[in-house]
Amino acid sequence: MKLLNPFRNPSPEEMMVRKLDYARRSLLEAQEARDYANSMVLFHETRIDALRAQIELAMQPEETP
């Protein structure tokens, strides 16, 4: 059984693999943040449209029979 020395410096290849893994994780986090932000923009646009429609309806004069 081979014991690993936790105090040795990683090889350049190991460092590149770690950096690639970190970059891929960072990309995934950024994509998730973008998806969330896009959803929030859509939510607020829809909310604004609904509120405007309600205001327009409320501002119309009432018809009396």
PDB file with SEQRES, HELIX, SHEET and CRYST1 records, atoms N, CA, C and O in Angstrom:
SEQRES   1 A   65  MET LYS LEU LEU ASN PRO PHE ARG ASN PRO SER PRO GLU          
SEQRES   2 A   65  GLU MET MET VAL ARG LYS LEU ASP TYR ALA ARG ARG SER          
SEQRES   3 A   65  LEU LEU GLU ALA GLN GLU ALA ARG ASP TYR ALA ASN SER          
SEQRES   4 A   65  MET VAL LEU PHE HIS GLU THR ARG ILE ASP ALA LEU ARG          
SEQRES   5 A   65  ALA GLN ILE GLU LEU ALA MET GLN PRO GLU GLU THR PRO          
HELIX    1 AA1 PRO A   12  MET A   59  1                                  48    
CRYST1    1.000    1.000    1.000  90.00  90.00  90.00 P 1           1          
ATOM      1  N   MET A   1       0.838  -1.171   0.000  1.00  0.00           N  
ATOM      2  CA  MET A   1       0.000   0.000   0.000  1.00  0.00           C  
ATOM      3  C   MET A   1       0.886   1.238   0.000  1.00  0.00           C  
ATOM      4  O   MET A   1       1.811   1.364   0.803  1.00  0.00           O  
ATOM      5  N   LYS A   2       0.580   2.156  -0.927  1.00  0.00           N  
ATOM      6  CA  LYS A   2       1.386   3.364  -1.059  1.00  0.00           C  
ATOM      7  C   LYS A   2       0.811   4.469  -0.180  1.00  0.00           C  
ATOM      8  O   LYS A   2      -0.374   4.788  -0.276  1.00  0.00           O  
ATOM      9  N   LEU A   3       1.644   5.049   0.672  1.00  0.00           N  
ATOM     10  CA  LEU A   3       1.209   6.154   1.517  1.00  0.00           C  
ATOM     11  C   LEU A   3       1.526   7.471   0.827  1.00  0.00           C  
ATOM     12  O   LEU A   3       2.613   7.653   0.278  1.00  0.00           O  
ATOM     13  N   LEU A   4       0.574   8.378   0.862  1.00  0.00           N  
ATOM     14  CA  LEU A   4       0.787   9.680   0.257  1.00  0.00           C  
ATOM     15  C   LEU A   4       1.355  10.641   1.289  1.00  0.00           C  
ATOM     16  O   LEU A   4       0.955  10.638   2.453  1.00  0.00           O  
ATOM     17  N   ASN A   5       2.274  11.444   0.850  1.00  0.00           N  
ATOM     18  CA  ASN A   5       2.870  12.447   1.720  1.00  0.00           C  
ATOM     19  C   ASN A   5       2.052  13.735   1.590  1.00  0.00           C  
ATOM     20  O   ASN A   5       2.078  14.372   0.537  1.00  0.00           O  
ATOM     21  N   PRO A   6       1.332  14.127   2.635  1.00  0.00           N  
ATOM     22  CA  PRO A   6       0.502  15.333   2.536  1.00  0.00           C  
ATOM     23  C   PRO A   6       1.320  16.620   2.470  1.00  0.00           C  
ATOM     24  O   PRO A   6       0.769  17.682   2.183  1.00  0.00           O  
ATOM     25  N   PHE A   7       2.621  16.541   2.729  1.00  0.00           N  
ATOM     26  CA  PHE A   7       3.472  17.727   2.756  1.00  0.00           C  
ATOM     27  C   PHE A   7       4.224  17.953   1.438  1.00  0.00           C  
ATOM     28  O   PHE A   7       4.925  18.955   1.298  1.00  0.00           O  
ATOM     29  N   ARG A   8       4.090  17.061   0.496  1.00  0.00           N  
ATOM     30  CA  ARG A   8       4.816  17.240  -0.765  1.00  0.00           C  
ATOM     31  C   ARG A   8       4.079  18.246  -1.642  1.00  0.00           C  
ATOM     32  O   ARG A   8       2.864  18.412  -1.541  1.00  0.00           O  
ATOM     33  N   ASN A   9       4.831  18.900  -2.491  1.00  0.00           N  
ATOM     34  CA  ASN A   9       4.222  19.834  -3.438  1.00  0.00           C  
ATOM     35  C   ASN A   9       3.554  19.055  -4.558  1.00  0.00           C  
ATOM     36  O   ASN A   9       4.108  18.067  -5.040  1.00  0.00           O  
ATOM     37  N   PRO A  10       2.360  19.489  -4.981  1.00  0.00           N  
ATOM     38  CA  PRO A  10       1.711  18.790  -6.090  1.00  0.00           C  
ATOM     39  C   PRO A  10       2.475  19.034  -7.392  1.00  0.00           C  
ATOM     40  O   PRO A  10       3.136  20.057  -7.570  1.00  0.00           O  
ATOM     41  N   SER A  11       2.361  18.072  -8.279  1.00  0.00           N  
ATOM     42  CA  SER A  11       3.023  18.208  -9.576  1.00  0.00           C  
ATOM     43  C   SER A  11       2.296  19.274 -10.396  1.00  0.00           C  
ATOM     44  O   SER A  11       1.149  19.609 -10.100  1.00  0.00           O  
ATOM     45  N   PRO A  12       2.953  19.801 -11.417  1.00  0.00           N  
ATOM     46  CA  PRO A  12       2.265  20.775 -12.277  1.00  0.00           C  
ATOM     47  C   PRO A  12       0.981  20.208 -12.895  1.00  0.00           C  
ATOM     48  O   PRO A  12      -0.007  20.925 -13.053  1.00  0.00           O  
ATOM     49  N   GLU A  13       1.002  18.933 -13.237  1.00  0.00           N  
ATOM     50  CA  GLU A  13      -0.190  18.308 -13.814  1.00  0.00           C  
ATOM     51  C   GLU A  13      -1.336  18.268 -12.805  1.00  0.00           C  
ATOM     52  O   GLU A  13      -2.488  18.542 -13.144  1.00  0.00           O  
ATOM     53  N   GLU A  14      -1.000  17.919 -11.552  1.00  0.00           N  
ATOM     54  CA  GLU A  14      -2.024  17.892 -10.501  1.00  0.00           C  
ATOM     55  C   GLU A  14      -2.599  19.287 -10.267  1.00  0.00           C  
ATOM     56  O   GLU A  14      -3.801  19.443 -10.052  1.00  0.00           O  
ATOM     57  N   MET A  15      -1.731  20.299 -10.310  1.00  0.00           N  
ATOM     58  CA  MET A  15      -2.206  21.668 -10.121  1.00  0.00           C  
ATOM     59  C   MET A  15      -3.133  22.089 -11.262  1.00  0.00           C  
ATOM     60  O   MET A  15      -4.141  22.758 -11.034  1.00  0.00           O  
ATOM     61  N   MET A  16      -2.788  21.694 -12.491  1.00  0.00           N  
ATOM     62  CA  MET A  16      -3.629  22.035 -13.637  1.00  0.00           C  
ATOM     63  C   MET A  16      -4.995  21.362 -13.528  1.00  0.00           C  
ATOM     64  O   MET A  16      -6.016  21.973 -13.842  1.00  0.00           O  
ATOM     65  N   VAL A  17      -5.013  20.105 -13.084  1.00  0.00           N  
ATOM     66  CA  VAL A  17      -6.273  19.386 -12.918  1.00  0.00           C  
ATOM     67  C   VAL A  17      -7.133  20.070 -11.854  1.00  0.00           C  
ATOM     68  O   VAL A  17      -8.341  20.220 -12.036  1.00  0.00           O  
ATOM     69  N   ARG A  18      -6.522  20.480 -10.757  1.00  0.00           N  
ATOM     70  CA  ARG A  18      -7.262  21.180  -9.703  1.00  0.00           C  
ATOM     71  C   ARG A  18      -7.812  22.509 -10.201  1.00  0.00           C  
ATOM     72  O   ARG A  18      -8.954  22.862  -9.905  1.00  0.00           O  
ATOM     73  N   LYS A  19      -6.996  23.251 -10.960  1.00  0.00           N  
ATOM     74  CA  LYS A  19      -7.432  24.539 -11.490  1.00  0.00           C  
ATOM     75  C   LYS A  19      -8.564  24.361 -12.501  1.00  0.00           C  
ATOM     76  O   LYS A  19      -9.502  25.158 -12.537  1.00  0.00           O  
ATOM     77  N   LEU A  20      -8.472  23.308 -13.325  1.00  0.00           N  
ATOM     78  CA  LEU A  20      -9.545  23.027 -14.280  1.00  0.00           C  
ATOM     79  C   LEU A  20     -10.834  22.703 -13.543  1.00  0.00           C  
ATOM     80  O   LEU A  20     -11.901  23.192 -13.914  1.00  0.00           O  
ATOM     81  N   ASP A  21     -10.744  21.891 -12.513  1.00  0.00           N  
ATOM     82  CA  ASP A  21     -11.921  21.546 -11.717  1.00  0.00           C  
ATOM     83  C   ASP A  21     -12.528  22.792 -11.084  1.00  0.00           C  
ATOM     84  O   ASP A  21     -13.748  22.960 -11.088  1.00  0.00           O  
ATOM     85  N   TYR A  22     -11.686  23.664 -10.541  1.00  0.00           N  
ATOM     86  CA  TYR A  22     -12.165  24.901  -9.919  1.00  0.00           C  
ATOM     87  C   TYR A  22     -12.843  25.795 -10.961  1.00  0.00           C  
ATOM     88  O   TYR A  22     -13.892  26.381 -10.690  1.00  0.00           O  
ATOM     89  N   ALA A  23     -12.244  25.900 -12.149  1.00  0.00           N  
ATOM     90  CA  ALA A  23     -12.822  26.731 -13.207  1.00  0.00           C  
ATOM     91  C   ALA A  23     -14.179  26.189 -13.650  1.00  0.00           C  
ATOM     92  O   ALA A  23     -15.103  26.962 -13.903  1.00  0.00           O  
ATOM     93  N   ARG A  24     -14.303  24.877 -13.744  1.00  0.00           N  
ATOM     94  CA  ARG A  24     -15.576  24.278 -14.146  1.00  0.00           C  
ATOM     95  C   ARG A  24     -16.646  24.506 -13.085  1.00  0.00           C  
ATOM     96  O   ARG A  24     -17.802  24.770 -13.416  1.00  0.00           O  
ATOM     97  N   ARG A  25     -16.270  24.406 -11.813  1.00  0.00           N  
ATOM     98  CA  ARG A  25     -17.223  24.673 -10.729  1.00  0.00           C  
ATOM     99  C   ARG A  25     -17.645  26.138 -10.728  1.00  0.00           C  
ATOM    100  O   ARG A  25     -18.817  26.455 -10.521  1.00  0.00           O  
ATOM    101  N   SER A  26     -16.688  27.022 -10.958  1.00  0.00           N  
ATOM    102  CA  SER A  26     -16.999  28.460 -11.012  1.00  0.00           C  
ATOM    103  C   SER A  26     -17.942  28.772 -12.166  1.00  0.00           C  
ATOM    104  O   SER A  26     -18.856  29.583 -12.022  1.00  0.00           O  
ATOM    105  N   LEU A  27     -17.724  28.135 -13.301  1.00  0.00           N  
ATOM    106  CA  LEU A  27     -18.608  28.328 -14.447  1.00  0.00           C  
ATOM    107  C   LEU A  27     -20.019  27.868 -14.107  1.00  0.00           C  
ATOM    108  O   LEU A  27     -20.985  28.564 -14.420  1.00  0.00           O  
ATOM    109  N   LEU A  28     -20.153  26.723 -13.482  1.00  0.00           N  
ATOM    110  CA  LEU A  28     -21.466  26.205 -13.104  1.00  0.00           C  
ATOM    111  C   LEU A  28     -22.170  27.165 -12.153  1.00  0.00           C  
ATOM    112  O   LEU A  28     -23.364  27.423 -12.307  1.00  0.00           O  
ATOM    113  N   GLU A  29     -21.447  27.694 -11.178  1.00  0.00           N  
ATOM    114  CA  GLU A  29     -22.048  28.648 -10.250  1.00  0.00           C  
ATOM    115  C   GLU A  29     -22.497  29.913 -10.976  1.00  0.00           C  
ATOM    116  O   GLU A  29     -23.568  30.446 -10.687  1.00  0.00           O  
ATOM    117  N   ALA A  30     -21.691  30.390 -11.907  1.00  0.00           N  
ATOM    118  CA  ALA A  30     -22.050  31.596 -12.659  1.00  0.00           C  
ATOM    119  C   ALA A  30     -23.274  31.342 -13.535  1.00  0.00           C  
ATOM    120  O   ALA A  30     -24.143  32.207 -13.650  1.00  0.00           O  
ATOM    121  N   GLN A  31     -23.348  30.167 -14.152  1.00  0.00           N  
ATOM    122  CA  GLN A  31     -24.513  29.836 -14.977  1.00  0.00           C  
ATOM    123  C   GLN A  31     -25.774  29.753 -14.129  1.00  0.00           C  
ATOM    124  O   GLN A  31     -26.837  30.210 -14.549  1.00  0.00           O  
ATOM    125  N   GLU A  32     -25.664  29.176 -12.944  1.00  0.00           N  
ATOM    126  CA  GLU A  32     -26.820  29.098 -12.044  1.00  0.00           C  
ATOM    127  C   GLU A  32     -27.255  30.490 -11.599  1.00  0.00           C  
ATOM    128  O   GLU A  32     -28.451  30.770 -11.512  1.00  0.00           O  
ATOM    129  N   ALA A  33     -26.296  31.356 -11.318  1.00  0.00           N  
ATOM    130  CA  ALA A  33     -26.621  32.729 -10.921  1.00  0.00           C  
ATOM    131  C   ALA A  33     -27.298  33.472 -12.066  1.00  0.00           C  
ATOM    132  O   ALA A  33     -28.235  34.239 -11.842  1.00  0.00           O  
ATOM    133  N   ARG A  34     -26.826  33.249 -13.293  1.00  0.00           N  
ATOM    134  CA  ARG A  34     -27.445  33.877 -14.470  1.00  0.00           C  
ATOM    135  C   ARG A  34     -28.881  33.389 -14.634  1.00  0.00           C  
ATOM    136  O   ARG A  34     -29.781  34.190 -14.885  1.00  0.00           O  
ATOM    137  N   ASP A  35     -29.102  32.089 -14.496  1.00  0.00           N  
ATOM    138  CA  ASP A  35     -30.457  31.542 -14.627  1.00  0.00           C  
ATOM    139  C   ASP A  35     -31.391  32.135 -13.582  1.00  0.00           C  
ATOM    140  O   ASP A  35     -32.537  32.470 -13.880  1.00  0.00           O  
ATOM    141  N   TYR A  36     -30.897  32.262 -12.361  1.00  0.00           N  
ATOM    142  CA  TYR A  36     -31.697  32.849 -11.294  1.00  0.00           C  
ATOM    143  C   TYR A  36     -32.022  34.304 -11.616  1.00  0.00           C  
ATOM    144  O   TYR A  36     -33.168  34.732 -11.475  1.00  0.00           O  
ATOM    145  N   ALA A  37     -31.022  35.062 -12.047  1.00  0.00           N  
ATOM    146  CA  ALA A  37     -31.237  36.478 -12.369  1.00  0.00           C  
ATOM    147  C   ALA A  37     -32.239  36.628 -13.517  1.00  0.00           C  
ATOM    148  O   ALA A  37     -33.110  37.496 -13.468  1.00  0.00           O  
ATOM    149  N   ASN A  38     -32.123  35.799 -14.536  1.00  0.00           N  
ATOM    150  CA  ASN A  38     -33.081  35.865 -15.654  1.00  0.00           C  
ATOM    151  C   ASN A  38     -34.497  35.568 -15.171  1.00  0.00           C  
ATOM    152  O   ASN A  38     -35.450  36.207 -15.617  1.00  0.00           O  
ATOM    153  N   SER A  39     -34.639  34.614 -14.275  1.00  0.00           N  
ATOM    154  CA  SER A  39     -35.958  34.284 -13.736  1.00  0.00           C  
ATOM    155  C   SER A  39     -36.524  35.445 -12.931  1.00  0.00           C  
ATOM    156  O   SER A  39     -37.716  35.739 -13.016  1.00  0.00           O  
ATOM    157  N   MET A  40     -35.675  36.104 -12.152  1.00  0.00           N  
ATOM    158  CA  MET A  40     -36.132  37.244 -11.365  1.00  0.00           C  
ATOM    159  C   MET A  40     -36.543  38.412 -12.257  1.00  0.00           C  
ATOM    160  O   MET A  40     -37.516  39.102 -11.955  1.00  0.00           O  
ATOM    161  N   VAL A  41     -35.820  38.643 -13.346  1.00  0.00           N  
ATOM    162  CA  VAL A  41     -36.187  39.702 -14.290  1.00  0.00           C  
ATOM    163  C   VAL A  41     -37.564  39.401 -14.874  1.00  0.00           C  
ATOM    164  O   VAL A  41     -38.416  40.288 -14.927  1.00  0.00           O  
ATOM    165  N   LEU A  42     -37.792  38.182 -15.307  1.00  0.00           N  
ATOM    166  CA  LEU A  42     -39.086  37.801 -15.863  1.00  0.00           C  
ATOM    167  C   LEU A  42     -40.192  37.959 -14.824  1.00  0.00           C  
ATOM    168  O   LEU A  42     -41.271  38.462 -15.137  1.00  0.00           O  
ATOM    169  N   PHE A  43     -39.931  37.533 -13.596  1.00  0.00           N  
ATOM    170  CA  PHE A  43     -40.909  37.661 -12.522  1.00  0.00           C  
ATOM    171  C   PHE A  43     -41.315  39.119 -12.323  1.00  0.00           C  
ATOM    172  O   PHE A  43     -42.503  39.431 -12.251  1.00  0.00           O  
ATOM    173  N   HIS A  44     -40.330  40.010 -12.235  1.00  0.00           N  
ATOM    174  CA  HIS A  44     -40.630  41.417 -11.981  1.00  0.00           C  
ATOM    175  C   HIS A  44     -41.304  42.081 -13.176  1.00  0.00           C  
ATOM    176  O   HIS A  44     -42.178  42.929 -12.991  1.00  0.00           O  
ATOM    177  N   GLU A  45     -40.923  41.719 -14.382  1.00  0.00           N  
ATOM    178  CA  GLU A  45     -41.596  42.265 -15.567  1.00  0.00           C  
ATOM    179  C   GLU A  45     -43.064  41.856 -15.587  1.00  0.00           C  
ATOM    180  O   GLU A  45     -43.936  42.676 -15.873  1.00  0.00           O  
ATOM    181  N   THR A  46     -43.336  40.591 -15.285  1.00  0.00           N  
ATOM    182  CA  THR A  46     -44.712  40.099 -15.251  1.00  0.00           C  
ATOM    183  C   THR A  46     -45.492  40.786 -14.136  1.00  0.00           C  
ATOM    184  O   THR A  46     -46.654  41.147 -14.324  1.00  0.00           O  
ATOM    185  N   ARG A  47     -44.875  40.967 -12.999  1.00  0.00           N  
ATOM    186  CA  ARG A  47     -45.522  41.633 -11.864  1.00  0.00           C  
ATOM    187  C   ARG A  47     -45.864  43.085 -12.203  1.00  0.00           C  
ATOM    188  O   ARG A  47     -46.951  43.561 -11.876  1.00  0.00           O  
ATOM    189  N   ILE A  48     -44.946  43.780 -12.853  1.00  0.00           N  
ATOM    190  CA  ILE A  48     -45.184  45.170 -13.249  1.00  0.00           C  
ATOM    191  C   ILE A  48     -46.332  45.254 -14.235  1.00  0.00           C  
ATOM    192  O   ILE A  48     -47.191  46.127 -14.112  1.00  0.00           O  
ATOM    193  N   ASP A  49     -46.358  44.361 -15.213  1.00  0.00           N  
ATOM    194  CA  ASP A  49     -47.452  44.353 -16.185  1.00  0.00           C  
ATOM    195  C   ASP A  49     -48.797  44.130 -15.508  1.00  0.00           C  
ATOM    196  O   ASP A  49     -49.781  44.793 -15.838  1.00  0.00           O  
ATOM    197  N   ALA A  50     -48.840  43.201 -14.565  1.00  0.00           N  
ATOM    198  CA  ALA A  50     -50.094  42.912 -13.860  1.00  0.00           C  
ATOM    199  C   ALA A  50     -50.532  44.105 -13.020  1.00  0.00           C  
ATOM    200  O   ALA A  50     -51.717  44.438 -12.992  1.00  0.00           O  
ATOM    201  N   LEU A  51     -49.607  44.742 -12.348  1.00  0.00           N  
ATOM    202  CA  LEU A  51     -49.947  45.909 -11.532  1.00  0.00           C  
ATOM    203  C   LEU A  51     -50.421  47.076 -12.397  1.00  0.00           C  
ATOM    204  O   LEU A  51     -51.367  47.773 -12.030  1.00  0.00           O  
ATOM    205  N   ARG A  52     -49.781  47.290 -13.523  1.00  0.00           N  
ATOM    206  CA  ARG A  52     -50.232  48.351 -14.437  1.00  0.00           C  
ATOM    207  C   ARG A  52     -51.659  48.096 -14.914  1.00  0.00           C  
ATOM    208  O   ARG A  52     -52.476  49.014 -14.979  1.00  0.00           O  
ATOM    209  N   ALA A  53     -51.947  46.837 -15.248  1.00  0.00           N  
ATOM    210  CA  ALA A  53     -53.290  46.495 -15.703  1.00  0.00           C  
ATOM    211  C   ALA A  53     -54.314  46.734 -14.592  1.00  0.00           C  
ATOM    212  O   ALA A  53     -55.409  47.232 -14.852  1.00  0.00           O  
ATOM    213  N   GLN A  54     -53.961  46.382 -13.365  1.00  0.00           N  
ATOM    214  CA  GLN A  54     -54.869  46.614 -12.247  1.00  0.00           C  
ATOM    215  C   GLN A  54     -55.080  48.101 -12.008  1.00  0.00           C  
ATOM    216  O   GLN A  54     -56.193  48.523 -11.696  1.00  0.00           O  
ATOM    217  N   ILE A  55     -54.035  48.895 -12.148  1.00  0.00           N  
ATOM    218  CA  ILE A  55     -54.167  50.341 -11.972  1.00  0.00           C  
ATOM    219  C   ILE A  55     -55.063  50.932 -13.053  1.00  0.00           C  
ATOM    220  O   ILE A  55     -55.929  51.759 -12.766  1.00  0.00           O  
ATOM    221  N   GLU A  56     -54.853  50.508 -14.293  1.00  0.00           N  
ATOM    222  CA  GLU A  56     -55.696  50.999 -15.386  1.00  0.00           C  
ATOM    223  C   GLU A  56     -57.162  50.652 -15.141  1.00  0.00           C  
ATOM    224  O   GLU A  56     -58.045  51.476 -15.380  1.00  0.00           O  
ATOM    225  N   LEU A  57     -57.417  49.453 -14.671  1.00  0.00           N  
ATOM    226  CA  LEU A  57     -58.786  49.032 -14.398  1.00  0.00           C  
ATOM    227  C   LEU A  57     -59.378  49.854 -13.249  1.00  0.00           C  
ATOM    228  O   LEU A  57     -60.546  50.241 -13.296  1.00  0.00           O  
ATOM    229  N   ALA A  58     -58.585  50.111 -12.241  1.00  0.00           N  
ATOM    230  CA  ALA A  58     -59.076  50.870 -11.093  1.00  0.00           C  
ATOM    231  C   ALA A  58     -59.311  52.340 -11.441  1.00  0.00           C  
ATOM    232  O   ALA A  58     -60.145  52.990 -10.810  1.00  0.00           O  
ATOM    233  N   MET A  59     -58.611  52.861 -12.408  1.00  0.00           N  
ATOM    234  CA  MET A  59     -58.718  54.278 -12.772  1.00  0.00           C  
ATOM    235  C   MET A  59     -59.889  54.551 -13.721  1.00  0.00           C  
ATOM    236  O   MET A  59     -60.258  55.706 -13.934  1.00  0.00           O  
ATOM    237  N   GLN A  60     -60.466  53.505 -14.282  1.00  0.00           N  
ATOM    238  CA  GLN A  60     -61.601  53.699 -15.192  1.00  0.00           C  
ATOM    239  C   GLN A  60     -62.816  54.150 -14.371  1.00  0.00           C  
ATOM    240  O   GLN A  60     -63.054  53.663 -13.266  1.00  0.00           O  
ATOM    241  N   PRO A  61     -63.573  55.089 -14.940  1.00  0.00           N  
ATOM    242  CA  PRO A  61     -64.787  55.516 -14.219  1.00  0.00           C  
ATOM    243  C   PRO A  61     -65.781  54.382 -14.128  1.00  0.00           C  
ATOM    244  O   PRO A  61     -65.921  53.581 -15.053  1.00  0.00           O  
ATOM    245  N   GLU A  62     -66.468  54.323 -13.008  1.00  0.00           N  
ATOM    246  CA  GLU A  62     -67.470  53.270 -12.810  1.00  0.00           C  
ATOM    247  C   GLU A  62     -68.716  53.603 -13.614  1.00  0.00           C  
ATOM    248  O   GLU A  62     -69.134  54.757 -13.712  1.00  0.00           O  
ATOM    249  N   GLU A  63     -69.289  52.565 -14.178  1.00  0.00           N  
ATOM    250  CA  GLU A  63     -70.538  52.758 -14.930  1.00  0.00           C  
ATOM    251  C   GLU A  63     -71.706  52.614 -13.958  1.00  0.00           C  
ATOM    252  O   GLU A  63     -71.737  51.689 -13.147  1.00  0.00           O  
ATOM    253  N   THR A  64     -72.657  53.528 -14.044  1.00  0.00           N  
ATOM    254  CA  THR A  64     -73.838  53.440 -13.195  1.00  0.00           C  
ATOM    255  C   THR A  64     -75.021  52.985 -14.045  1.00  0.00           C  
ATOM    256  O   THR A  64     -75.194  53.470 -15.164  1.00  0.00           O  
ATOM    257  N   PRO A  65     -75.839  52.061 -13.533  1.00  0.00           N  
ATOM    258  CA  PRO A  65     -76.975  51.555 -14.325  1.00  0.00           C  
ATOM    259  C   PRO A  65     -78.107  52.526 -14.423  1.00  0.00           C  
ATOM    260  O   PRO A  65     -79.121  52.230 -15.056  1.00  0.00           O  
TER     261      PRO A  65                                                      
END                                                                             
